[in-house]
Amino acid sequence: MGDSPPNFGHPRASRLLRPADFSALRGSGKRISLKHFQCEYRPHAGAGARLGMAVSRRVSKLAVARNRIRRQIRESFRLHRPQLPPCDVLVIARNSTAQLDNRALRVELEQLWRRLAVQAAGMNQGLPAVPLLNATEAPGTMRDRV
């Protein structure tokens, strides 16, 4: 039992939580566009990929439909996170996602993660790492003052 399986959890450290994280990503991120999703990403110096989601009321007026899409994004990210390079990822659902069933959403998200792994890994090579915004050692945060 020496080999432990990879951690497939979705801890707080693997989520984009602060508005500053989202705005930094929106301002300086690269984009991947698919038929039903758009993704913005940028590399960071952390240990793994972090996920943010945007599923607006334009996608569906029904909260249950928006939450279903979020659950599919979250679960797909959780399973593919070990293969992704360290980067911040914002997945934006397009209007057409509400008409898709769960299987079609998962297929589209798998394409997204494959493209992201290739593009973000190429972006991480040879570039200086961007520090995490909500890291405790990041300059300019209140966390370094005790």
ROMARGU-438931 format. One line per field, with one value per residue: residue in three letters; y, x, z of N, C-alpha, C in turn; chain; residue number from 1. Coordinates in steps of 0.1 Angstrom, whole numbers, always signed. Layout:
BEGIN
rest = [Ala; ...]
n_y = [Y; ...]
n_x = [X; ...]
n_z = [Z; ...]
ca_y = [Y; ...]
ca_x = [X; ...]
ca_z = [Z; ...]
c_y = [Y; ...]
c_x = [X; ...]
c_z = [Z; ...]
kette = [A; ...]
nr = [NUM; ...]
END
This chain:
BEGIN
rest = [Met; Gly; Asp; Ser; Pro; Pro; Asn; Phe; Gly; His; Pro; Arg; Ala; Ser; Arg; Leu; Leu; Arg; Pro; Ala; Asp; Phe; Ser; Ala; Leu; Arg; Gly; Ser; Gly; Lys; Arg; Ile; Ser; Leu; Lys; His; Phe; Gln; Cys; Glu; Tyr; Arg; Pro; His; Ala; Gly; Ala; Gly; Ala; Arg; Leu; Gly; Met; Ala; Val; Ser; Arg; Arg; Val; Ser; Lys; Leu; Ala; Val; Ala; Arg; Asn; Arg; Ile; Arg; Arg; Gln; Ile; Arg; Glu; Ser; Phe; Arg; Leu; His; Arg; Pro; Gln; Leu; Pro; Pro; Cys; Asp; Val; Leu; Val; Ile; Ala; Arg; Asn; Ser; Thr; Ala; Gln; Leu; Asp; Asn; Arg; Ala; Leu; Arg; Val; Glu; Leu; Glu; Gln; Leu; Trp; Arg; Arg; Leu; Ala; Val; Gln; Ala; Ala; Gly; Met; Asn; Gln; Gly; Leu; Pro; Ala; Val; Pro; Leu; Leu; Asn; Ala; Thr; Glu; Ala; Pro; Gly; Thr; Met; Arg; Asp; Arg; Val]
n_y = [-12; +12; +30; +57; +67; +95; +127; +134; +153; +184; +208; +239; +254; +249; +265; +295; +323; +350; +383; +397; +378; +369; +392; +397; +375; +379; +402; +396; +371; +342; +328; +301; +288; +270; +253; +254; +264; +288; +296; +311; +315; +316; +311; +303; +304; +285; +252; +237; +235; +260; +267; +287; +297; +308; +311; +324; +341; +344; +321; +302; +308; +293; +283; +257; +245; +260; +254; +226; +227; +239; +219; +199; +210; +214; +188; +175; +191; +184; +157; +159; +176; +167; +163; +188; +217; +241; +266; +294; +291; +301; +291; +298; +295; +292; +304; +281; +259; +251; +235; +211; +177; +159; +142; +152; +177; +168; +156; +179; +194; +177; +180; +206; +205; +190; +206; +228; +217; +213; +239; +256; +243; +247; +275; +278; +270; +284; +309; +334; +326; +336; +350; +337; +353; +352; +341; +335; +346; +365; +397; +428; +419; +416; +395; +391; +407; +406]
n_x = [+8; +20; +18; -1; -33; -39; -49; -81; -98; -117; -105; -105; -83; -81; -98; -110; -116; -116; -126; -105; -88; -104; -106; -79; -74; -92; -81; -55; -54; -52; -72; -95; -118; -147; -175; -196; -185; -164; -130; -108; -75; -45; -10; +3; +22; +16; +7; -12; -39; -65; -99; -125; -159; -183; -216; -241; -274; -283; -277; -296; -328; -336; -325; -319; -310; -287; -272; -268; -252; -229; -222; -214; -192; -175; -172; -159; -136; -125; -118; -99; -80; -54; -39; -36; -16; -1; -23; -46; -80; -109; -140; -165; -198; -217; -247; -259; -254; -274; -292; -280; -274; -261; -240; -231; -222; -200; -184; -177; -164; -142; -127; -121; -103; -82; -72; -65; -45; -25; -20; -16; +6; +26; +27; +37; +63; +95; +86; +84; +70; +38; +28; +5; -25; -40; -22; -5; +21; +22; +30; +17; -7; -30; -25; +1; +7; +7]
n_z = [+0; -6; -27; -30; -42; -65; -52; -55; -46; -41; -28; -9; -16; -43; -57; -72; -54; -45; -56; -66; -77; -98; -114; -120; -136; -157; -168; -177; -189; -211; -238; -245; -267; -271; -285; -266; -242; -228; -220; -198; -189; -169; -160; -128; -97; -79; -65; -79; -104; -103; -100; -114; -119; -142; -146; -159; -155; -181; -193; -183; -169; -149; -117; -110; -134; -140; -117; -122; -144; -132; -113; -131; -143; -121; -111; -134; -135; -111; -115; -136; -127; -116; -140; -151; -156; -132; -130; -131; -138; -155; -162; -185; -191; -221; -237; -249; -233; -215; -229; -232; -224; -194; -202; -227; -218; -203; -222; -238; -218; -213; -237; -234; -211; -222; -242; -227; -210; -229; -240; -217; -205; -224; -221; -196; -197; -196; -188; -163; -131; -121; -91; -66; -59; -35; -17; +13; +15; -5; -16; -4; +7; +34; +50; +56; +76; +110]
ca_y = [+0; +23; +39; +62; +73; +109; +133; +139; +162; +198; +217; +254; +259; +247; +274; +310; +328; +364; +391; +401; +366; +369; +404; +396; +365; +385; +412; +391; +356; +337; +322; +289; +289; +259; +256; +256; +270; +297; +294; +320; +309; +321; +303; +308; +297; +275; +238; +230; +244; +266; +268; +297; +294; +319; +305; +335; +339; +344; +307; +297; +315; +283; +281; +243; +243; +266; +246; +214; +230; +241; +206; +191; +217; +211; +174; +173; +197; +176; +145; +163; +186; +162; +164; +202; +225; +251; +278; +298; +288; +306; +285; +306; +288; +299; +302; +268; +248; +247; +226; +199; +168; +158; +135; +161; +186; +162; +155; +192; +198; +169; +187; +219; +202; +186; +218; +237; +211; +215; +253; +261; +237; +255; +288; +278; +268; +295; +322; +336; +323; +346; +346; +336; +366; +350; +333; +343; +353; +375; +411; +437; +414; +419; +383; +391; +415; +399]
ca_x = [+0; +29; +13; -14; -39; -38; -60; -92; -107; -118; -103; -106; -71; -82; -109; -108; -126; -117; -128; -92; -84; -112; -103; -66; -75; -99; -73; -43; -55; -54; -86; -98; -132; -153; -189; -205; -178; -152; -122; -97; -65; -31; -2; +6; +33; +10; +9; -21; -48; -76; -111; -136; -169; -193; -228; -251; -288; -285; -277; -309; -334; -338; -313; -316; -303; -274; -265; -265; -240; -218; -218; -207; -179; -168; -168; -150; -123; -119; -112; -88; -70; -40; -32; -35; -5; -6; -29; -60; -89; -122; -148; -176; -208; -224; -262; -263; -251; -286; -299; -272; -275; -248; -230; -226; -214; -188; -175; -172; -154; -129; -120; -115; -92; -71; -67; -59; -33; -14; -17; -10; +19; +35; +28; +45; +77; +103; +81; +84; +57; +30; +24; -9; -30; -44; -12; -1; +33; +21; +32; +5; -19; -31; -22; +15; +7; +0]
ca_z = [+0; -6; -37; -27; -54; -65; -45; -64; -39; -46; -16; -10; -23; -58; -62; -73; -44; -43; -68; -72; -85; -111; -122; -126; -147; -168; -174; -183; -192; -224; -240; -253; -270; -276; -289; -254; -231; -231; -208; -196; -180; -168; -151; -115; -90; -69; -66; -89; -111; -95; -109; -112; -129; -145; -153; -156; -158; -195; -197; -180; -158; -138; -109; -110; -146; -138; -107; -128; -152; -123; -108; -141; -145; -109; -111; -145; -131; -100; -120; -145; -120; -115; -153; -155; -151; -123; -136; -127; -149; -154; -172; -187; -199; -231; -236; -254; -224; -208; -237; -233; -212; -187; -210; -237; -211; -199; -234; -241; -208; -215; -248; -228; -203; -230; -249; -216; -206; -239; -241; -205; -203; -232; -216; -183; -200; -199; -183; -148; -125; -115; -77; -63; -53; -21; -10; +25; +13; -15; -11; -5; +14; +49; +57; +60; +89; +121]
c_y = [+13; +34; +44; +69; +88; +115; +139; +148; +176; +207; +232; +260; +257; +255; +288; +315; +343; +372; +395; +390; +366; +380; +403; +386; +371; +395; +407; +377; +354; +330; +310; +290; +276; +262; +260; +263; +279; +296; +305; +315; +317; +313; +310; +299; +287; +261; +231; +240; +248; +269; +279; +294; +306; +313; +315; +332; +339; +329; +300; +305; +306; +281; +266; +239; +248; +258; +232; +216; +232; +228; +198; +197; +213; +197; +170; +179; +189; +164; +148; +171; +180; +163; +178; +208; +235; +264; +281; +296; +293; +300; +293; +298; +297; +296; +288; +257; +243; +236; +212; +190; +166; +152; +144; +172; +181; +160; +168; +196; +190; +175; +199; +216; +198; +197; +227; +231; +213; +230; +259; +256; +244; +269; +289; +276; +281; +309; +322; +333; +335; +342; +345; +349; +364; +342; +342; +350; +363; +389; +419; +431; +417; +407; +383; +400; +408; +407]
c_x = [+8; +24; -1; -20; -38; -51; -69; -102; -108; -117; -104; -95; -72; -94; -105; -119; -127; -119; -115; -86; -91; -108; -88; -66; -81; -90; -61; -43; -56; -67; -86; -113; -136; -168; -198; -198; -167; -144; -111; -88; -52; -23; +0; +17; +28; +12; +0; -30; -59; -87; -120; -146; -178; -205; -239; -265; -292; -285; -290; -315; -337; -325; -309; -308; -289; -266; -260; -252; -228; -213; -210; -193; -170; -163; -158; -136; -117; -112; -100; -77; -56; -32; -30; -23; -10; -10; -42; -69; -103; -130; -161; -186; -215; -239; -266; -261; -264; -294; -292; -275; -261; -237; -224; -218; -200; -178; -169; -161; -141; -121; -113; -103; -80; -64; -59; -46; -21; -10; -11; +3; +29; +37; +37; +59; +85; +98; +82; +70; +51; +25; +9; -13; -34; -35; -8; +12; +33; +22; +19; -8; -19; -27; -8; +17; +0; +1]
c_z = [+0; -16; -33; -40; -53; -58; -55; -58; -45; -34; -19; -18; -39; -64; -63; -64; -44; -56; -74; -81; -99; -120; -128; -137; -159; -176; -182; -188; -207; -225; -248; -255; -276; -280; -277; -242; -237; -218; -209; -186; -179; -158; -138; -108; -80; -73; -77; -95; -101; -105; -104; -123; -130; -153; -150; -159; -172; -200; -195; -169; -146; -130; -109; -122; -145; -128; -113; -137; -143; -117; -118; -143; -133; -108; -122; -141; -120; -105; -129; -139; -119; -128; -157; -149; -141; -130; -130; -140; -146; -166; -173; -196; -209; -230; -240; -244; -217; -215; -237; -221; -206; -195; -220; -230; -207; -211; -238; -231; -209; -227; -243; -220; -211; -237; -239; -212; -216; -240; -229; -202; -211; -228; -204; -186; -203; -194; -168; -143; -119; -101; -75; -56; -38; -13; +2; +24; +2; -10; -13; +1; +28; +57; +62; +72; +100; +134]
kette = [A; A; A; A; A; A; A; A; A; A; A; A; A; A; A; A; A; A; A; A; A; A; A; A; A; A; A; A; A; A; A; A; A; A; A; A; A; A; A; A; A; A; A; A; A; A; A; A; A; A; A; A; A; A; A; A; A; A; A; A; A; A; A; A; A; A; A; A; A; A; A; A; A; A; A; A; A; A; A; A; A; A; A; A; A; A; A; A; A; A; A; A; A; A; A; A; A; A; A; A; A; A; A; A; A; A; A; A; A; A; A; A; A; A; A; A; A; A; A; A; A; A; A; A; A; A; A; A; A; A; A; A; A; A; A; A; A; A; A; A; A; A; A; A; A; A]
nr = [1; 2; 3; 4; 5; 6; 7; 8; 9; 10; 11; 12; 13; 14; 15; 16; 17; 18; 19; 20; 21; 22; 23; 24; 25; 26; 27; 28; 29; 30; 31; 32; 33; 34; 35; 36; 37; 38; 39; 40; 41; 42; 43; 44; 45; 46; 47; 48; 49; 50; 51; 52; 53; 54; 55; 56; 57; 58; 59; 60; 61; 62; 63; 64; 65; 66; 67; 68; 69; 70; 71; 72; 73; 74; 75; 76; 77; 78; 79; 80; 81; 82; 83; 84; 85; 86; 87; 88; 89; 90; 91; 92; 93; 94; 95; 96; 97; 98; 99; 100; 101; 102; 103; 104; 105; 106; 107; 108; 109; 110; 111; 112; 113; 114; 115; 116; 117; 118; 119; 120; 121; 122; 123; 124; 125; 126; 127; 128; 129; 130; 131; 132; 133; 134; 135; 136; 137; 138; 139; 140; 141; 142; 143; 144; 145; 146]
END
